[in-house]
Amino acid sequence: MADFPSWILLEDEHLLVINKPGWLVCHPSKNGPFSSLVGAAREWCGVDRLHLVSRLDRETSGLVVLAKNALWARELQVALAQRRVSKCYRAILQGEMSEKQVVDAGLASDRNSEIVVRQKVTFGRIGKSAVTEFHPLRVCNGHTLVEVVPVSGRKHQIRAHAEWLGHCVVADKLYGPDEQLYLEFVNHGWTERHGELLPMRRQALHALSMTFDLKAGPLTFTAPVPADMRDCWKQLTGENWPEGLGRGSLA
């Protein structure tokens, strides 16, 4: 709870916007109020209920929007449902991607995996439609820093589509070099094998920005990239984190 104020990007009477650190679940858990983002936010605001407008996987850092009342929650959630929201992520990928890639491929549960949450690309009527754009920003030493634009919002969409492209998100335990790393981590925590195969303790994926197209005008939030991803890029490439890069600015 001591760190919570440093996560706040904006707070007013209607909204609480957070730059979520990696390793923190969004939804309330049985391990007390400070074991989840929503639980900590309720304690901070002194309320029994907050509306989670957007959410992220446990290991993904970045922008999470909570509404303090039902009116704002509905307006933002309707915008999401009607796809009047643009999202932008930063990710470090394995391999060198020199050109923009667009993956238009459905996702479904991977029944060949012993991990029930794992998704796989599928074509036909089985999967749910999903589209992801990958815009390379910087290529260096066998890795690529990308801007990711998820046109749809499916479970594990960015990570599963990145794997399908052959450019897994760096340090992804589930869609990376060996999915057994995920089970080993669940059962035993971080091990020597994780340290040998993964350059970062969580997946190198960050929710950077969201823009809601509302009747009153656009509403944009941005969450700075955290130090662990910046340090990972430095470790992998020898370069400092490149600042000011945007779509179409491959360096």
N, C-alpha and C positions, 0 to 999 in steps of 0.2 A: 504493500500500500504506500510505502514511503516514496516509491518511484512513480506512482500514478500521475502526479501533477506534471511530470516531465513528458508524459505521453500525450497530453492534451494539446490539440491543434486549435480548437475553437470550442468555446462553451458560451451559450446564451440561454435565454428562457425556453428556447424550443429545441435546441440541438446540443449534442456532445459529440465532437469529432476527435477520434483518437488515432495516433500512430502506434499501432499494436506491435510490440516486440515479438520476435519469433519465440516459439515454445509455449505461448499462452493460448489456451482454448477460448473461443468466444462464448459458447453457451455455458450456463451455470452447471456446476458439477456437484457431486456429493462430498467433495473435500473442503467445503467451506467457501465463504464469499470471495476470498482472495485467490482462489484457485482458477478463476475464470475472469475474462474481461467484463462480462455483464455483471458478475457478482461484485467485482471491485468498483465498477461504475455506480452501481446502486448504493454501495456504502459511501462513495464520494458525494453523491447527490443527496443522500439521505432519503431515498424513496424506495418503495417496494417493487416498482415496475418501471422498466425502460423498454423501448421498442428497438430491436436490432434491425436496422434497415439493410445493412450489408454485413457480410461475414467473411472470414478467411479460415483456411486450414490452420491447424495448430502451428506448424513450422513456418508458414508464410507471414512475413512482416508487412506492415503498412496500414493503409487507410481503412478505418471502420467507422461507420456513421450510426449513431444511436439517436433516436428521437425521444423527447421528454413527454410528448403528448400524442394522443391518437390522431389528431388532425394532421400534424406534420408527418407522422409515420405513414399515414395513408397517402398523402400527396407524393412522398418520395418513393414509396413502394409501388404506387400506380405508375410512376415514371419508369421504374425498373421493369415492371411487367410489360409496359408498352414500348420498351427499348428506346426510351428518350433519355438514356444515360450512356455516356461514353466513359470507358475505363481504360486505364493505361498502367502497365506493369513494367518493371525492370527485372531482367533475369540474366544470369550468366549461364551460357550453354557450353556443353562440350563440343569440340570441333569448330571449324571455321565456316561460317555462313556469310557468303559475300553478297547475296541478293535477297530481297524481300521474298518471304515465303507465306503463302496463304493455304491453310489446311481447312478444307471443307469436307469433313468426315465425321460420321456419327460415332457416338460413344455408347458402350454397353458394359455391363459387368463382365469381367474376364472369368469365365467359368473354368478355365484351365489353370487358374491360379488358386492356391490354398488361402490367399488373402482376400477376404470377401469384399473389401472396399475397392479393390483394384479395378480400374476401367481399361478397356481396350478399344482401339479403333475398329469400326465395323461398317460395312456398306450394305444397304438394303433396308428392310423395314424393322429390323430388330433394334437398332440403336436410336438414340435421340440425336437429332441434328445438332451440329456444333461447328462453328467457324472461328478460327483463330488466325490473326495476322502476326507475323514475326518480322520486325524491321531491324536489321543489323545496324548497330551504332558504332561499334569498334571491334576490330578483329586483331588478335594478338596471341602469339605463342600457343596456337591450337585451341583457343577459346574465343567466344563471341559474346559481347555485351549487346543485348537486344532490348528494344522496346516491344512489348507484347500488347496487342489490342484484342481482347476476347469479344467477338461480335455477339456471341451467345454466352450463357452462363451455366455450364454443366459441371458436374462434380469432377474434380481433378482435370479439367479440360486442358489447361495450359501444359501441365506436366505430361499428360498422356499424348497430346499432339506433338509435343517436343520429342518425346521418345519415338513416336512413329516417323518423324522426320530424320531420325538418327542423330539428333542433337539434344540429348537428355539435359535437363536442368542439373547443374553441378550440385553434387552432394545429395541428390534425391535418393533416399533409401528404398523407395518403392518402385520408381520408374528409372532407376539408375543402373549401375553395373551388376547388381545382384539383388533381387527382391527379398532374398533371405536376410539381408541386412535389416529390413524392416521388422521381421519377426524376431531377430536376435535383439534388436533394440527394445522392442516391446517386452521381451522376457528378461533381458539382462542389462538393459541400459547401454551406454556407450562403452564399446570394448576396444581392444587393441586392433582388431580387424577393421572396425569402423575408421579408426585413425589412419590405418594404412591405405584404405580405399577412398576415403572421403576427405576433401580438403577443408571442409567446413562442417560444423556440428548440426546444421539444419540446411534445408534446400535453399539455394541462392535465388529466391523469388520474393519480390517486394511489390505491393500494391501502391503505385506512385500517386495516381490522381483519379478523380471522378468528377464529371460535369453533368449535372442534372439540368435538363431542358424544361424549365417550369414556366407557367403562364406569366409569372412576374419577371421572368428573365433567367438567364443561365446562372447556376450556382456551382462553383468549382472549389474543390478542396485538393490540397497537395500535401503529401507526407514525405519528408526527406528520407533518402536511403540511409539505413543504419550503418554503423561502423563495421559490423562483422562482414557485411557484403563488400564494403570498400576494401577491407583488409584482405578478403579472399581474392579479389581481383588483383591486388598488389602481389599476393603470394603466387598466383598462377602466371602472371604476365610480367612482373617486375615493374609495372607502370602504376602510377597513382590513378585513382578513380577519375575518369574523364568527366569534367563538368560541362554543362551547357549543351550537351548533345541532344538532338531531337530527331524526329522522323525524317529520313532522307539525308542525314548528315553523316553517312558512313565515313570514318576516318581510318 
